[in-house]
Amino acid sequence: MPAAYLPSRSLIRLTGKDAQDFLQGLITTDIDSLPEGEARPGALLTPQGKILFDFLIWRDGEGFFVETETAQREALMRRLTMYKLRAAVEIAAGPQDGVSVFWGEDAGKGAVTDAAFAKAGIALTRAPGKLDDGPEAAYHVLRTEAGIPMSGHDYALQDAFPHDVLLDQTNGLSFRKGCYVGQEVVSRMQHRGTARRRVAIVSGEAALPASGTEITAGGKPVGTLGSVFGNKGLAIVRIDRVGDALARGVPLSAGDVAVSLTLPAWSGLSFPVEAEEAET
């Protein structure tokens, strides 16, 4: 089966009688409804509703594993500890280095299903430690083709709202569980329908330029390239501006490369069209 080892990913383990309630009142994911064997995306937000840390979370016996980028693990542990106060929660680095991922088949005992990839119709499982030596790049190509973004690759922490990176579409953002840090802001965005930035899949007529290149419509910026693999990539774009460009037939480009943009089919989203355009 296709597989990859991700040395850039690390684990945090949370245990203790208050661990579930602690997480439920802090992060975007609905922990109370999280079943065994499923890894869901999630985030710890700033009070202004932007993503301070992003991760995957799943149950591990009486506790939880949080998978995040190795570079942000220590800072995330410090932030979780700051919020812990007197709660009966133990926060420690995971016992294994890295994470292994397998797609197309179940990796077996100890592996959990990735809910975001499942939304995209891809059976992908994750397991702690090095269980395979497949190249990490293969995983990033897969998620890019599926339209699944990652911080550090497709957006910067503290610069994106959960809606921007489709957490509302991948069971990573709850609007029913009650209060958590930043909840008021993201709930308002949801109920008012004000989310204007979304992840798009980019297809170039030639090899795409480097990550960070602006995507423009008629010379006006509509977004920025993130992950790039050949002529395929991801970008976070202003869907209203892209919709307007598409309606008016304005060409899109990334640097000197002509591109087309599509929203991930599994998201159910579409570029908005003005009412008068829709009626014609």
C-alpha positions in Angstrom: 0.0 0.0 0.0 1.2 3.6 -0.5 2.8 5.0 2.6 5.0 7.7 3.9 6.9 8.5 7.1 6.5 12.1 8.3 9.5 13.1 10.5 8.3 16.7 10.5 5.3 15.7 12.6 5.3 15.1 16.4 2.9 14.0 19.1 1.7 15.4 22.4 -0.2 13.1 24.8 -2.9 14.4 27.2 -4.1 12.2 30.0 -6.0 12.7 33.3 -9.6 12.7 34.4 -10.2 16.3 33.2 -8.5 15.9 29.8 -11.6 15.6 27.7 -13.4 18.5 29.4 -10.2 20.6 29.2 -9.9 20.1 25.5 -13.7 20.5 24.8 -13.6 24.0 26.3 -10.5 25.1 24.6 -10.1 23.9 21.0 -12.3 24.1 17.9 -12.9 20.3 17.6 -15.9 18.7 19.2 -14.1 16.2 21.5 -17.3 14.8 23.1 -18.4 13.4 19.7 -15.0 12.2 18.7 -15.2 8.4 18.2 -12.4 5.9 18.8 -10.2 5.3 15.8 -10.8 8.7 14.1 -8.3 11.6 13.9 -10.0 14.9 13.4 -8.3 18.2 12.5 -8.5 21.1 15.0 -7.0 24.3 16.1 -6.4 26.5 19.1 -7.4 30.0 18.2 -6.5 33.5 19.3 -9.3 35.5 21.0 -9.7 37.2 17.6 -10.5 33.8 16.0 -7.3 33.2 14.0 -5.4 29.9 14.1 -2.7 30.0 16.7 -1.9 26.3 16.4 -3.3 23.6 14.2 -3.2 19.8 14.7 -4.9 16.5 14.5 -6.4 14.9 17.6 -7.5 11.3 18.4 -8.3 9.2 21.4 -5.6 6.9 22.8 -7.0 4.7 25.6 -8.0 7.0 28.4 -6.1 10.0 26.9 -5.6 11.8 23.6 -2.8 12.2 21.0 -2.4 15.6 19.4 -0.3 15.5 16.2 1.3 18.7 15.1 4.3 20.1 13.3 7.5 19.3 15.2 8.6 23.0 15.0 5.5 24.1 16.9 5.1 21.2 19.5 7.0 22.8 22.3 5.1 26.1 21.9 1.8 24.3 21.8 2.7 22.3 24.9 3.5 25.6 26.7 0.2 27.2 25.6 -1.8 24.1 26.7 0.0 24.2 30.1 -0.9 27.9 30.5 -4.6 27.1 30.0 -4.5 24.1 32.3 -4.6 26.0 35.6 -5.8 23.4 38.2 -7.3 20.9 35.8 -6.3 17.3 36.4 -4.5 17.0 33.0 -1.0 15.7 32.2 0.6 17.1 29.1 3.7 15.4 27.7 5.6 14.8 24.5 4.6 11.6 22.7 6.8 8.6 23.1 7.5 8.1 19.4 9.3 10.3 16.8 7.3 11.2 13.7 4.1 9.8 12.2 3.5 7.2 9.5 0.6 7.5 7.1 -0.9 4.8 4.8 -3.5 5.3 2.1 -5.6 3.0 0.1 -5.7 0.4 2.9 -5.9 0.3 6.7 -2.5 0.2 8.4 -3.8 -2.1 11.0 -3.7 -2.0 14.8 -3.0 1.3 16.4 -3.8 3.3 13.2 -6.6 5.9 13.1 -8.6 7.2 10.1 -7.9 10.7 9.0 -11.3 12.5 8.9 -10.1 15.3 6.5 -8.9 12.8 3.9 -12.1 10.7 4.4 -14.1 13.8 3.4 -12.1 13.9 0.3 -12.9 10.3 -0.5 -9.4 9.0 0.4 -8.9 6.2 2.9 -5.8 7.4 4.8 -4.7 6.2 8.3 -2.1 7.6 10.7 0.0 5.9 13.3 2.7 7.1 15.7 6.3 6.3 14.9 8.2 5.1 11.9 6.3 2.1 10.5 7.4 2.8 6.9 10.1 4.7 5.1 8.1 6.1 2.2 9.0 9.7 1.2 7.2 12.5 3.0 6.9 14.3 -0.3 4.4 11.7 -1.6 2.1 12.6 1.3 2.3 16.3 0.5 1.5 15.6 -3.2 -1.5 13.6 -2.1 -3.0 16.2 0.2 -2.3 18.9 -2.4 -4.2 17.0 -5.1 -7.0 16.5 -2.5 -7.2 20.1 -1.4 -6.1 19.6 2.2 -3.9 22.5 3.5 -1.3 22.6 6.2 0.2 25.4 8.1 3.7 26.3 7.2 3.0 25.0 3.7 -0.2 26.8 2.7 -0.7 29.4 5.3 1.0 31.1 8.3 -0.2 30.6 11.8 -2.0 33.7 13.3 -2.8 34.7 9.7 -5.8 32.5 8.9 -9.3 31.9 10.2 -10.6 28.3 10.5 -13.0 28.8 7.5 -10.0 29.9 5.3 -8.5 26.4 5.6 -11.8 24.5 5.5 -11.9 23.3 9.1 -15.7 23.9 8.9 -15.8 21.3 6.2 -13.6 18.6 7.8 -15.2 18.2 11.3 -12.5 20.4 12.7 -14.7 23.3 13.8 -17.8 23.0 16.0 -20.6 25.5 16.2 -22.7 23.5 18.7 -20.5 22.5 21.5 -20.4 25.8 23.4 -17.6 28.2 24.2 -14.0 27.9 23.4 -11.2 30.4 22.7 -12.2 32.4 19.6 -15.6 30.8 19.3 -17.6 34.0 19.1 -15.7 35.3 16.1 -15.9 32.1 14.0 -19.6 31.5 14.9 -20.4 35.0 13.7 -18.5 34.3 10.5 -20.5 31.2 10.0 -24.0 32.6 10.8 -23.4 35.8 8.7 -21.8 34.0 5.8 -18.8 36.3 5.8 -16.1 33.8 5.1 -14.5 35.1 1.9 -11.1 33.3 1.8 -11.0 29.6 1.0 -8.5 26.9 -0.1 -8.4 26.4 -3.9 -6.7 23.8 -6.0 -4.4 25.5 -8.6 -3.7 24.0 -12.1 -1.1 25.7 -14.2 -0.6 25.6 -17.9 3.1 25.1 -17.1 5.1 24.5 -13.9 3.9 26.8 -11.2 6.2 29.4 -9.6 7.4 29.2 -6.0 5.2 29.1 -3.0 4.3 32.6 -1.9 3.8 33.9 -5.4 0.7 36.0 -5.8 -2.3 34.8 -7.9 -3.8 37.6 -9.8 -6.9 38.3 -11.9 -6.2 41.0 -14.5 -3.2 42.1 -12.5 -5.2 42.4 -9.2 -4.3 40.0 -6.3 -6.8 37.3 -5.4 -4.6 35.0 -3.4 -1.2 33.4 -2.7 0.3 30.1 -3.7 1.0 27.6 -1.0 2.1 24.0 -1.7 3.5 23.6 -5.2 4.3 20.3 -7.0 4.9 20.7 -10.7 1.8 22.4 -12.3 -0.4 21.6 -9.3 -0.7 23.5 -6.1 -2.9 25.0 -3.4 -3.7 28.6 -2.6 -5.9 30.5 -0.2 -7.9 32.9 -2.4 -10.6 35.5 -2.1 -13.5 33.5 -3.5 -15.6 36.7 -4.2 -12.8 38.1 -6.3 -12.2 34.9 -8.2 -15.9 34.5 -8.8 -16.0 38.0 -10.2 -13.1 37.3 -12.5 -14.6 34.1 -13.8 -17.9 35.8 -14.4 -16.2 38.5 -16.4 -13.8 36.2 -18.2 -10.7 37.8 -16.7 -7.7 35.5 -16.9 -6.0 34.2 -13.7 -2.2 33.8 -13.4 0.5 33.0 -10.9 3.5 35.0 -11.9 3.8 34.5 -15.6 1.9 31.2 -15.6 -1.8 31.0 -16.6 -3.8 29.1 -14.0 -7.2 27.8 -13.3 -8.7 27.5 -9.8 -11.2 25.0 -8.5 -12.6 24.6 -5.0 -12.3 21.0 -3.7 -15.3 19.1 -4.9 -15.8 17.4 -1.5 -16.2 20.8 0.2 -19.5 21.5 -1.6 -18.4 25.1 -2.1 -18.5 27.2 -5.2 -17.2 30.6 -6.3 -19.9 33.1 -5.7 -21.7 34.7 -8.6 -23.6 38.0 -8.4 -27.3 37.6 -8.5 -27.6 39.4 -11.9 -25.0 37.2 -13.4 -26.8 34.1 -12.1 -30.1 35.1 -13.7 -28.6 35.5 -17.2 
